[in-house]
Amino acid sequence: MALVNRLYAFLATFGHDEEGQGLAEYALILALIAILAIIALLFLGGQVKTILSNVGNSI
């Protein structure tokens, strides 16, 4: 009977493990930030290139 109780306690720990959920949420947030950064660079890339060229030429 003690073995059954230990097995039940071991299997019950799988239902309460939320560590992977937090990691998945952080990965989704990171992916969203990366997508937003790529979109911003696509729209503002020309302006950033011009500004950096001006700074480089000034030096």
MDAnalysis code that builds the backbone (N, CA, C; Angstrom):
import MDAnalysis as mda
import numpy as np

u = mda.Universe.empty(177, n_residues=59, atom_resindex=np.repeat(np.arange(59), 3), trajectory=True)
u.add_TopologyAttr("name", ["N", "CA", "C"] * 59)
u.add_TopologyAttr("resid", np.arange(1, 60))
u.add_TopologyAttr("resname", ["MET", "ALA", "LEU", "VAL", "ASN", "ARG", "LEU", "TYR", "ALA", "PHE", "LEU", "ALA", "THR", "PHE", "GLY", "HIS", "ASP", "GLU", "GLU", "GLY", "GLN", "GLY", "LEU", "ALA", "GLU", "TYR", "ALA", "LEU", "ILE", "LEU", "ALA", "LEU", "ILE", "ALA", "ILE", "LEU", "ALA", "ILE", "ILE", "ALA", "LEU", "LEU", "PHE", "LEU", "GLY", "GLY", "GLN", "VAL", "LYS", "THR", "ILE", "LEU", "SER", "ASN", "VAL", "GLY", "ASN", "SER", "ILE"])
u.atoms.positions = np.array([
    [0.822, -1.191, 0.000],
    [0.000, 0.000, 0.000],
    [0.871, 1.262, 0.000],
    [2.020, 1.223, 0.671],
    [2.908, 2.385, 0.713],
    [3.457, 2.695, -0.679],
    [3.704, 1.655, -1.451],
    [4.204, 1.849, -2.812],
    [3.150, 2.541, -3.682],
    [1.903, 2.174, -3.512],
    [0.824, 2.802, -4.268],
    [0.702, 4.276, -3.889],
    [0.831, 4.570, -2.601],
    [0.753, 5.966, -2.150],
    [1.906, 6.788, -2.720],
    [3.094, 6.213, -2.750],
    [4.248, 6.916, -3.309],
    [4.072, 7.154, -4.804],
    [3.560, 6.132, -5.502],
    [3.330, 6.268, -6.931],
    [2.275, 7.338, -7.208],
    [1.220, 7.364, -6.414],
    [0.178, 8.379, -6.578],
    [0.745, 9.782, -6.312],
    [1.568, 9.925, -5.283],
    [2.166, 11.224, -4.966],
    [3.110, 11.665, -6.082],
    [3.844, 10.717, -6.650],
    [4.761, 11.032, -7.744],
    [3.994, 11.498, -8.976],
    [2.929, 10.806, -9.313],
    [2.137, 11.169, -10.483],
    [1.359, 12.469, -10.269],
    [1.003, 12.768, -9.040],
    [0.264, 13.999, -8.748],
    [1.136, 15.231, -8.946],
    [2.452, 15.090, -8.839],
    [3.350, 16.236, -9.022],
    [3.365, 16.723, -10.466],
    [3.044, 15.844, -11.419],
    [3.042, 16.254, -12.820],
    [1.917, 17.236, -13.118],
    [0.826, 17.144, -12.439],
    [-0.297, 18.034, -12.683],
    [-0.083, 19.424, -12.130],
    [0.823, 19.584, -11.180],
    [1.029, 20.867, -10.520],
    [2.297, 21.578, -10.973],
    [2.957, 21.053, -11.985],
    [4.202, 21.656, -12.456],
    [3.874, 22.795, -13.413],
    [4.133, 24.032, -12.994],
    [3.842, 25.194, -13.821],
    [5.110, 25.908, -14.255],
    [6.255, 25.306, -14.015],
    [7.521, 25.936, -14.375],
    [7.659, 26.069, -15.887],
    [7.237, 25.065, -16.620],
    [7.305, 25.118, -18.075],
    [6.377, 26.166, -18.656],
    [5.261, 26.406, -17.989],
    [4.305, 27.404, -18.465],
    [4.928, 28.790, -18.424],
    [5.628, 29.120, -17.357],
    [6.285, 30.417, -17.250],
    [7.339, 30.598, -18.325],
    [8.074, 29.530, -18.597],
    [9.105, 29.585, -19.634],
    [8.480, 29.813, -21.003],
    [7.363, 29.164, -21.255],
    [6.672, 29.353, -22.541],
    [6.158, 30.780, -22.674],
    [5.660, 31.343, -21.595],
    [5.166, 32.720, -21.645],
    [6.301, 33.706, -21.929],
    [7.447, 33.498, -21.300],
    [8.596, 34.360, -21.566],
    [9.055, 34.223, -23.018],
    [9.013, 33.017, -23.550],
    [9.410, 32.802, -24.943],
    [8.450, 33.523, -25.886],
    [7.156, 33.505, -25.587],
    [6.183, 34.205, -26.427],
    [6.383, 35.713, -26.370],
    [6.660, 36.234, -25.188],
    [6.915, 37.674, -25.050],
    [8.172, 38.063, -25.824],
    [9.202, 37.251, -25.731],
    [10.445, 37.519, -26.456],
    [10.220, 37.484, -27.966],
    [9.431, 36.530, -28.433],
    [9.128, 36.442, -29.862],
    [8.337, 37.666, -30.313],
    [7.403, 38.117, -29.495],
    [6.610, 39.306, -29.843],
    [7.504, 40.540, -29.939],
    [8.426, 40.693, -29.007],
    [9.347, 41.828, -29.044],
    [10.232, 41.758, -30.287],
    [10.695, 40.564, -30.636],
    [11.532, 40.417, -31.828],
    [10.755, 40.777, -33.088],
    [9.498, 40.342, -33.170],
    [8.680, 40.654, -34.340],
    [8.441, 42.158, -34.436],
    [8.148, 42.789, -33.307],
    [7.940, 44.245, -33.311],
    [9.209, 44.993, -33.717],
    [10.362, 44.514, -33.269],
    [11.621, 45.159, -33.643],
    [11.890, 45.016, -35.136],
    [11.582, 43.856, -35.694],
    [11.780, 43.649, -37.136],
    [10.855, 44.556, -37.935],
    [9.603, 44.649, -37.511],
    [8.649, 45.520, -38.209],
    [9.095, 46.977, -38.120],
    [9.564, 47.399, -36.951],
    [10.032, 48.780, -36.789],
    [11.229, 49.047, -37.694],
    [12.135, 48.093, -37.801],
    [13.297, 48.289, -38.677],
    [12.903, 48.330, -40.143],
    [11.886, 47.572, -40.526],
    [11.435, 47.605, -41.919],
    [10.871, 48.969, -42.275],
    [10.104, 49.558, -41.352],
    [9.486, 50.847, -41.638],
    [10.438, 52.022, -41.420],
    [11.332, 51.909, -40.460],
    [12.205, 53.028, -40.120],
    [13.641, 52.826, -40.569],
    [13.911, 51.741, -41.289],
    [15.276, 51.407, -41.688],
    [15.953, 52.487, -42.504],
    [15.226, 53.082, -43.443],
    [15.820, 54.133, -44.284],
    [16.213, 55.350, -43.480],
    [15.362, 55.746, -42.545],
    [15.667, 56.913, -41.717],
    [16.856, 56.640, -40.797],
    [16.897, 55.442, -40.239],
    [18.024, 55.082, -39.357],
    [19.315, 55.047, -40.159],
    [19.256, 54.517, -41.390],
    [20.444, 54.462, -42.249],
    [20.961, 55.867, -42.546],
    [20.051, 56.782, -42.835],
    [20.441, 58.170, -43.126],
    [21.099, 58.822, -41.910],
    [20.504, 58.635, -40.757],
    [21.056, 59.241, -39.534],
    [22.433, 58.675, -39.228],
    [22.580, 57.350, -39.332],
    [23.884, 56.738, -39.050],
    [24.929, 57.153, -40.096],
    [24.506, 57.313, -41.322],
    [25.451, 57.786, -42.342],
    [25.914, 59.208, -42.043],
    [24.988, 60.054, -41.636],
    [25.368, 61.434, -41.264],
    [26.340, 61.454, -40.099],
    [26.072, 60.602, -39.102],
    [26.971, 60.544, -37.944],
    [28.339, 60.026, -38.358],
    [28.363, 59.005, -39.214],
    [29.633, 58.462, -39.681],
    [30.421, 59.442, -40.513],
    [29.733, 60.186, -41.340],
    [30.425, 61.183, -42.179],
    [30.924, 62.369, -41.357],
    [30.259, 62.677, -40.253],
    [30.669, 63.790, -39.395],
    [31.956, 63.453, -38.660],
    [32.170, 62.223, -38.417],
    [33.384, 61.808, -37.694],
    [34.521, 61.768, -38.665],
])
